[in-house]
Amino acid sequence: MTAFSGRHCVVTGATSGIGRATALALLAEGASVTGLGRSEEKLIALREQAGPRFDFLVADLADAVERERACETLRKSQHTIDIFVSNAGEAAYVSPLAIASAHFRQLFELNVCAPLELCQALLPLMPSSGHIVQLSSVAARFLPNAKFGPYGVTKAAVTGLIDALRLELAPRGLRVTSIVPGLVDTPIYESVEGFDDLRKKLNEQVPQWLAPEDVAETIVWALSRPANVVVTELTVMPRGQAR
């Protein structure tokens, strides 16, 4: 029997990066996983790799209509939800004075509204032993430059919500954890316009970024603490990144 046998997990952003690595890590520990993501093709490929303990929902969580559809499907789930890993997110590298209002709203829809609405949908299905994990970022606390502002403020906002959820859910026994990674070598940056030059500079300072598997291992560790222990917030960074 492995550590998470019999436990069911919901993981968002499961098609790549930290979400995919976390889904596979939880499956390796015996859990069953429902993965959410935008690419049906990638989710089908993951199910073929992972086997019958993985199922999925296709949804663009930045879209309010698709998000509500996903929430409604999850509300009707026959599963007890033991673990919710809220990982899906979008990065941006643009000045607050230059970002389009539609882009800024999209960041909030995915990085802030989606985690909250999914928590609202899933909490009635979670037992008192349930655990919520939210992925944040060191950019929520420290902005290397102004162009991290729009992204950083969404991560600061969701961190505030997670802190409030921890206060609200503690009397019910549920645990709430915020995972705060530094630089992670993940496909999220591939769609970030204007990031290439900065990435080259960052690579000079920090040649080896965290792998998604490093963050997934951190998440599994936090989830596997004894029942009387709550890891409220855990920062993990690659060697060479000081803040």
C-alpha positions in Angstrom: 0.0 0.0 0.0 1.4 3.4 -1.0 1.1 6.7 0.8 -2.0 8.0 -1.0 -3.9 4.8 -1.8 -7.6 5.4 -1.8 -7.3 9.2 -1.9 -8.7 11.2 -4.8 -7.1 14.4 -6.0 -8.1 17.2 -8.4 -5.1 18.9 -10.1 -5.5 21.9 -12.4 -3.1 22.7 -15.2 -2.4 19.0 -15.6 -1.3 19.0 -19.2 2.2 20.3 -18.6 4.8 21.6 -16.2 4.1 21.5 -12.5 0.6 20.2 -12.8 1.5 17.3 -15.0 4.4 16.4 -12.7 2.2 16.6 -9.6 -0.5 14.4 -11.2 2.1 11.8 -12.0 3.7 12.0 -8.6 0.4 11.6 -6.8 -0.5 8.6 -9.1 2.8 7.0 -8.3 1.9 7.3 -4.6 -1.3 5.4 -5.2 -3.8 8.2 -5.5 -6.4 8.6 -8.2 -6.4 12.0 -10.0 -8.8 14.1 -12.0 -6.8 16.5 -14.1 -8.1 19.7 -15.6 -6.6 21.3 -18.6 -7.2 23.0 -21.9 -5.7 20.4 -24.3 -7.9 17.3 -24.7 -5.1 15.7 -26.7 -2.5 16.1 -23.9 -5.0 14.9 -21.3 -5.8 11.8 -23.3 -2.0 11.2 -23.7 -1.6 11.5 -20.0 -4.4 9.1 -19.3 -2.7 6.6 -21.7 0.5 7.0 -19.8 -1.0 7.0 -16.3 -3.7 4.4 -16.6 -7.2 4.0 -15.2 -6.6 6.0 -12.0 -6.4 9.2 -14.0 -9.5 10.9 -15.5 -9.9 14.4 -16.8 -12.0 17.4 -17.6 -11.2 19.6 -20.6 -11.7 23.3 -19.6 -10.2 26.7 -20.2 -10.3 28.0 -16.6 -9.7 31.5 -17.7 -13.2 31.4 -19.4 -15.9 32.0 -16.8 -18.5 29.9 -18.7 -16.1 26.9 -19.1 -15.0 27.3 -15.5 -18.6 27.1 -14.3 -19.2 24.1 -16.4 -16.2 22.4 -14.9 -17.3 23.3 -11.4 -20.7 21.9 -12.0 -19.3 18.7 -13.3 -17.1 18.4 -10.2 -20.0 19.1 -7.9 -21.8 16.1 -9.4 -18.7 13.9 -8.9 -19.1 10.6 -7.2 -15.7 11.0 -5.7 -14.8 12.3 -2.3 -12.2 14.9 -3.0 -9.3 14.4 -0.6 -6.8 16.8 -2.2 -7.1 19.9 -4.4 -4.0 21.1 -6.1 -4.7 24.5 -7.6 -1.9 24.9 -10.1 -3.2 26.4 -13.4 -2.0 29.8 -14.0 -0.7 32.3 -16.6 2.4 34.4 -16.4 2.9 37.9 -17.9 5.9 40.1 -18.4 4.6 43.6 -19.1 4.5 47.0 -17.5 1.4 47.9 -15.6 1.1 51.0 -17.8 1.3 48.8 -21.0 -0.8 45.8 -20.2 -4.2 45.7 -22.0 -7.2 45.7 -19.7 -8.5 42.5 -21.3 -5.2 40.8 -20.6 -5.1 42.0 -17.0 -8.7 40.7 -16.5 -7.7 37.4 -18.0 -4.8 37.0 -15.6 -7.2 37.6 -12.7 -9.8 35.2 -14.1 -7.3 32.3 -14.2 -4.9 33.1 -11.4 -7.5 34.3 -8.8 -11.1 33.6 -9.7 -10.5 30.1 -10.9 -8.9 28.9 -7.6 -11.6 30.5 -5.5 -14.5 29.2 -7.6 -13.1 25.7 -7.7 -12.6 25.7 -3.9 -16.2 26.7 -3.5 -17.3 23.8 -5.8 -15.0 21.2 -4.2 -15.2 22.0 -0.5 -18.6 20.3 0.0 -17.0 17.1 -1.4 -14.0 17.3 1.0 -13.8 15.4 4.3 -12.3 16.9 7.4 -9.0 15.3 6.4 -9.0 17.3 3.1 -6.1 19.3 1.9 -5.9 22.3 -0.4 -2.6 23.3 -2.1 -2.3 26.6 -4.0 0.7 27.4 -6.2 1.9 30.9 -5.7 5.2 32.6 -6.7 8.0 34.5 -5.1 6.9 37.4 -7.4 4.0 37.8 -5.0 6.5 39.2 -2.4 9.3 40.6 -4.5 9.1 42.2 -7.9 12.5 42.0 -9.8 11.2 44.8 -12.0 7.9 46.6 -12.8 7.1 44.2 -15.7 6.4 41.4 -13.1 3.8 43.7 -11.5 0.5 42.5 -13.2 1.5 38.8 -12.6 2.8 39.4 -9.1 -0.3 41.2 -8.0 -2.5 38.2 -9.0 -0.3 35.9 -7.0 -0.5 38.2 -4.0 -4.3 38.3 -4.4 -4.6 34.5 -4.4 -2.2 34.2 -1.5 -4.5 36.5 0.5 -7.5 34.3 -0.4 -5.6 31.2 0.6 -4.7 32.8 4.0 -8.4 33.6 4.5 -9.4 30.0 3.6 -6.9 28.7 6.1 -8.6 30.7 8.8 -12.0 29.7 7.8 -11.3 26.0 7.3 -9.1 25.3 10.3 -12.0 24.7 12.6 -13.2 22.0 10.2 -9.8 20.3 10.3 -8.9 20.9 6.6 -5.4 21.8 5.9 -4.4 24.7 3.5 -0.9 25.0 2.0 0.7 27.7 -0.2 3.6 26.5 -2.3 5.9 29.4 -3.4 8.3 28.4 -6.1 11.1 30.5 -7.5 12.3 30.0 -11.1 10.9 26.8 -12.6 11.8 25.5 -16.1 8.2 25.1 -17.2 6.3 25.7 -20.5 4.4 28.6 -18.9 7.1 31.0 -20.1 6.9 29.9 -23.8 3.8 32.0 -24.3 5.1 35.1 -22.3 5.8 37.8 -24.8 9.0 39.7 -24.3 10.5 37.3 -21.8 13.3 35.8 -23.9 15.9 38.5 -23.2 15.2 38.4 -19.5 15.4 34.7 -19.4 18.9 34.8 -20.9 20.0 37.2 -18.1 18.4 35.0 -15.5 20.1 31.9 -16.9 23.4 33.6 -16.3 22.6 34.2 -12.7 20.8 30.9 -12.1 22.0 28.3 -14.6 19.8 25.5 -13.4 16.2 26.3 -12.6 13.9 24.0 -10.7 12.3 21.2 -12.7 8.6 20.7 -12.4 9.3 17.4 -10.7 11.2 19.3 -7.9 8.0 21.3 -7.2 5.8 18.2 -7.4 8.0 16.4 -4.9 7.7 19.4 -2.6 3.9 19.3 -2.9 3.8 15.5 -2.1 6.0 16.1 0.9 3.7 18.8 2.2 0.7 16.6 1.7 2.2 13.7 3.4 3.0 15.4 6.8 1.4 13.8 9.9 -2.3 14.7 10.5 -1.3 17.1 13.3 1.0 19.1 11.1 0.1 21.9 8.7 2.6 23.2 6.3 1.0 26.6 5.8 3.6 28.1 3.3 6.7 26.6 1.8 9.1 28.4 -0.5 11.3 26.4 -2.8 13.9 28.0 -5.0 16.8 26.8 -7.2 20.3 27.2 -5.8 21.6 30.6 -6.8 18.3 32.4 -6.6 18.4 34.4 -3.4 14.9 35.9 -3.5 
